[in-house]
Amino acid sequence: LEICNYNMLKKKEFLFEISWEVCNKVGGIHTVVYSKLQNSLKNFKNYYLMGPYIGENDEFLENNVPEKFMIAYEELLSIGIKVHFGKTNTIEKANVILVEHLGFSDHVGGIKTYLWEKYKIDSMNSDWNDYDSAILWSWTCGIVIDKLTSNSKDDVLVHSHEWMSGGAIFYLNSLENSKFKTVFTTHATMLGRVISGSGQNLYDVIDEIDSEKFSYDSGVHTKFQTEKALALNSNCFTTVSDTTDDEAKNFFGKKSDVLLYN
């Protein structure tokens, strides 16, 4: 796939890399993203990390809204999406965009309806803290990216880490004649986490599991279906280990396009 070819990647103008752990260190993805900042900055003209706005914190150095984004900023604000621009508090000082999504909350029902009609993601019984807030946030990230790059004639790359960031891909895929090329990375599948967390040996049962039924029985079907839809509908699907790749093959019916080892 062209999107997975490094020589193609480094010619691109924009890369937006989205994770719930940008300026919000709650797990290992934070380390994965930050450890490659030097290469990311070297190979893209415009590289932006995107994360949730959780208030002032030591990881985020907030700046004024860049003049080139002021019109887009005002348009986003008018629909309930507030964007914060700044830098990482690291030696690289990478560009960061943090998104406040709560002002767009009235749209969460419509988003979930769309995901059911388009991808058969069953979020009927999902709740705000466990699913709805994250998918709403990442959907608004997609809207932000679309607005900020409205004048760009080049392809725009969007890299989402884990299902929480996948709403951006779903939104951008919904646009007609989309110029956006998407990458989805899963670091560990939901079903793999459930099986390992129960004390079972994953490889003793992986070939026997009906993934759809098991996801409902385990109460993680909405997240599992979201992961699967992203794996099947992004331009490039990646995992970070051979183990996770085997999980993807069994649970999603698709191995990764590229393995990106941690």
Backbone hydrogen bonds, N-H to C=O, Kabsch-Sander energy under -0.5 kcal/mol:
donor,donor_aa,acceptor,acceptor_aa,energy
4,C,1,L,-1.1
5,N,2,E,-1.7
6,Y,4,C,-0.6
8,M,5,N,-0.8
9,L,5,N,-2.4
10,K,6,Y,-2.2
11,K,8,M,-1.3
12,K,9,L,-1.8
13,E,155,D,-0.6
14,F,155,D,-0.7
15,L,46,N,-2.2
16,F,157,L,-2.4
17,E,15,L,-0.6
17,E,48,Y,-2.7
18,I,16,F,-0.6
18,I,159,H,-3.2
19,S,50,M,-2.3
22,V,19,S,-1.6
23,C,21,E,-0.5
24,N,21,E,-1.4
26,V,24,N,-0.8
30,H,27,G,-0.7
32,V,28,G,-1.9
33,V,29,I,-2.7
34,Y,30,H,-2.4
35,S,31,T,-2.2
36,K,33,V,-1.0
37,L,34,Y,-1.3
40,S,36,K,-2.3
41,L,37,L,-2.8
42,K,38,Q,-1.7
43,N,39,N,-1.5
44,F,40,S,-0.6
45,K,12,K,-1.0
46,N,13,E,-2.4
48,Y,15,L,-2.6
49,L,95,N,-2.5
50,M,17,E,-2.7
51,G,97,I,-1.8
53,Y,99,V,-1.7
54,I,52,P,-0.7
54,I,55,G,-0.5
60,F,57,N,-1.3
61,L,87,K,-2.8
62,E,60,F,-0.8
63,N,85,F,-3.2
69,F,66,P,-1.6
70,M,67,E,-1.4
73,Y,69,F,-2.9
74,E,70,M,-2.4
75,E,71,I,-2.2
76,L,72,A,-2.7
77,L,73,Y,-2.4
78,S,74,E,-1.7
79,I,75,E,-0.7
79,I,76,L,-1.1
80,G,77,L,-1.3
81,I,76,L,-2.6
82,K,80,G,-0.6
82,K,100,E,-1.1
84,H,98,L,-2.9
85,F,63,N,-0.5
86,G,96,V,-2.1
87,K,61,L,-1.9
88,T,94,A,-1.8
89,N,59,E,-2.1
90,T,88,T,-1.6
93,K,90,T,-0.7
95,N,47,Y,-0.6
96,V,86,G,-2.5
97,I,49,L,-2.8
98,L,84,H,-2.6
99,V,51,G,-2.4
100,E,82,K,-3.0
101,H,99,V,-0.6
104,F,101,H,-2.1
105,S,102,L,-1.6
107,H,104,F,-2.0
108,V,105,S,-1.9
111,I,107,H,-2.2
112,K,108,V,-2.4
113,T,109,G,-2.1
114,Y,110,G,-2.3
115,L,111,I,-2.3
116,W,112,K,-1.7
117,E,113,T,-2.6
118,K,114,Y,-2.8
119,Y,115,L,-1.9
120,K,116,W,-1.6
121,I,115,L,-1.5
122,D,120,K,-0.7
123,S,121,I,-1.1
126,S,123,S,-1.2
131,Y,127,D,-2.0
132,D,127,D,-2.1
133,S,128,W,-2.5
135,I,131,Y,-2.2
136,L,132,D,-2.2
137,W,133,S,-2.6
138,S,134,A,-2.4
139,W,135,I,-1.8
140,T,136,L,-2.3
141,C,137,W,-1.6
142,G,138,S,-1.6
143,I,139,W,-1.7
144,V,140,T,-2.5
145,I,141,C,-2.6
146,D,142,G,-2.3
147,K,143,I,-2.3
148,L,144,V,-2.8
149,T,145,I,-1.6
150,S,147,K,-1.2
152,S,149,T,-1.7
156,V,179,K,-1.8
157,L,14,F,-1.8
158,V,181,K,-2.4
159,H,16,F,-3.0
160,S,158,V,-0.6
160,S,183,V,-2.9
161,H,18,I,-2.2
162,E,160,S,-0.6
162,E,185,T,-3.3
165,S,161,H,-0.6
165,S,162,E,-1.5
166,G,163,W,-1.7
168,A,165,S,-1.1
169,I,166,G,-0.6
170,F,166,G,-2.1
171,Y,167,G,-2.6
172,L,168,A,-2.6
173,N,169,I,-2.5
174,S,170,F,-0.9
174,S,171,Y,-0.9
175,L,172,L,-1.0
178,S,175,L,-0.7
181,K,156,V,-2.8
183,V,158,V,-2.8
184,F,236,C,-2.6
185,T,160,S,-2.5
186,T,238,T,-1.9
193,R,189,T,-2.1
194,V,190,M,-2.3
195,I,191,L,-2.7
196,S,192,G,-2.5
197,G,193,R,-2.6
198,S,194,V,-1.2
198,S,195,I,-0.5
199,G,196,S,-1.3
200,Q,195,I,-1.3
202,L,200,Q,-0.7
204,D,201,N,-1.7
205,V,201,N,-0.8
205,V,202,L,-1.0
206,I,202,L,-1.7
208,E,205,V,-1.6
209,I,205,V,-0.9
211,S,209,I,-1.0
214,F,210,D,-3.1
215,S,211,S,-2.2
216,Y,212,E,-1.6
217,D,213,K,-2.8
218,S,214,F,-2.0
219,G,216,Y,-1.0
220,V,215,S,-2.3
221,H,215,S,-0.8
224,F,220,V,-2.6
225,Q,221,H,-2.9
226,T,222,T,-1.8
227,E,223,K,-2.7
228,K,224,F,-2.6
229,A,225,Q,-2.3
230,L,226,T,-2.2
231,A,227,E,-2.6
232,L,228,K,-2.1
233,N,229,A,-1.5
234,S,230,L,-1.4
235,N,182,T,-0.5
236,C,182,T,-1.6
238,T,184,F,-3.0
239,T,258,V,-1.1
240,V,186,T,-0.6
245,D,241,S,-1.9
246,D,242,D,-2.2
247,E,243,T,-2.0
248,A,244,T,-2.4
249,K,245,D,-2.1
250,N,246,D,-2.0
251,F,247,E,-3.3
252,F,248,A,-2.4
253,G,248,A,-0.8
253,G,249,K,-0.5
254,K,248,A,-1.3
257,D,237,F,-2.9
258,V,237,F,-1.3
260,L,239,T,-3.0
260,L,258,V,-0.6
261,Y,259,L,-0.7
262,N,240,V,-1.3
